């Protein structure tokens, strides 16, 4: 109950800040949202993108899942929660930036790398299998599963998700038209750095100047 009381107290502070003051932003936000950026991030409790990037309500449209995975474009009878959110952001909200935000010490990627530990799960193993080819490539390169190979898989997973985004025809159309920019970002919790993937160097570098995946 201690945590619940803290959450309720936090809501009171939120309400006083965003609803009760004279220039309360939610008076405008209740009329609709118009974020220019979507962030696909991990569900990890330490990596809230709004907190990391210090965003105000209404600034970013966020989808979070285990290991910040974007599945490839599929049209079948399944339930495609991530894909439907992407479609809403791109087609309805008309976002101009889409960021795949991964991070260090990712429990989802650790589970992927030690996949024998999650084979018994009902949903997790299948979800992580989207990144199965990435895991195989990383393990083949490093020869073992350790912290270094897990970090490599975290970064490689971001790139695979970016490639998967380009399997959506209406994303590719917008990228080619220059109306949508894709970004691959990596939050290193241990160093406190935010890195961006640079296609020119094929490396993740400290983020200073905005760089798109398609450049």
Residue pairs with C-beta under 8 A, 6 or more apart in sequence:
18 24
18 25
18 26
18 57
19 26
25 56
25 57
25 58
26 57
29 57
29 58
33 58
33 61
33 93
34 58
34 93
35 58
35 59
35 60
35 61
35 89
35 93
35 95
36 95
36 96
36 97
37 59
37 60
37 61
37 95
37 96
37 97
37 98
37 99
38 60
38 61
38 62
38 63
38 85
38 86
38 89
38 90
38 93
38 95
38 97
38 98
38 99
39 49
39 60
39 61
39 62
39 63
39 99
39 101
40 62
40 63
40 64
40 65
40 68
40 70
40 82
40 86
40 98
40 99
40 100
40 101
40 161
41 47
41 48
41 49
41 62
41 63
41 64
41 68
41 101
42 64
42 65
42 66
42 67
42 68
42 101
42 102
42 103
42 106
42 108
43 64
43 65
43 66
43 108
44 103
44 106
44 107
44 108
46 103
46 189
47 101
47 103
47 187
47 189
49 55
49 60
49 62
49 64
49 99
49 101
50 59
50 60
50 62
52 101
52 187
52 194
53 60
61 85
61 89
61 93
61 95
63 82
63 85
63 86
65 81
65 82
65 127
66 107
66 108
66 111
66 124
66 127
66 128
67 102
67 106
67 108
67 109
67 112
67 128
67 131
67 157
68 100
68 101
68 102
68 103
68 108
68 157
68 158
68 161
69 82
69 108
69 127
69 128
69 130
69 131
69 157
69 161
70 82
70 86
70 100
70 161
70 162
70 164
70 165
71 80
71 82
71 83
71 130
71 164
72 130
72 164
72 167
73 83
73 164
73 167
73 168
73 169
74 80
74 83
83 168
86 98
86 165
86 168
86 171
87 168
87 170
89 95
89 98
90 98
90 168
90 170
90 171
90 174
90 180
91 170
95 180
96 179
96 180
96 181
97 180
97 181
97 183
98 165
98 171
98 180
98 181
98 182
98 183
99 182
99 183
99 184
99 185
100 158
100 161
100 162
100 165
100 182
100 183
100 184
100 185
101 158
101 185
101 186
101 187
102 154
102 155
102 157
102 158
102 184
102 185
102 186
102 187
103 154
103 186
103 187
103 188
103 189
104 151
104 154
104 186
104 187
104 188
104 189
104 190
105 189
105 190
106 150
106 154
108 128
109 131
109 150
109 153
109 154
109 157
110 150
111 117
111 118
111 124
111 128
112 128
112 131
112 132
112 135
112 153
112 157
113 135
113 138
113 139
113 145
113 149
113 150
113 153
114 145
115 125
115 128
115 135
118 124
118 125
118 128
119 125
130 164
131 153
131 157
131 160
133 160
134 153
134 156
134 157
134 160
135 153
137 156
138 149
138 152
138 153
138 156
139 145
139 149
141 149
141 152
142 148
142 149
142 152
154 186
155 186
155 197
155 204
158 184
158 185
158 186
158 197
159 184
159 197
161 184
162 182
162 184
162 197
162 213
165 171
165 182
166 172
166 175
166 182
171 180
171 182
174 180
175 181
175 182
175 214
181 212
181 213
181 214
182 212
182 213
182 214
183 196
183 197
183 210
183 211
183 212
183 213
184 196
184 197
184 204
184 213
185 194
185 195
185 196
185 197
185 207
186 194
186 195
186 196
186 197
186 204
187 193
187 194
187 195
188 194
188 195
193 206
193 207
194 206
194 207
195 204
195 205
195 206
195 207
196 204
196 205
196 206
196 207
196 210
196 211
197 203
197 204
197 211
197 213
198 204
198 205
198 211
199 211
199 213
199 214
199 215
200 215
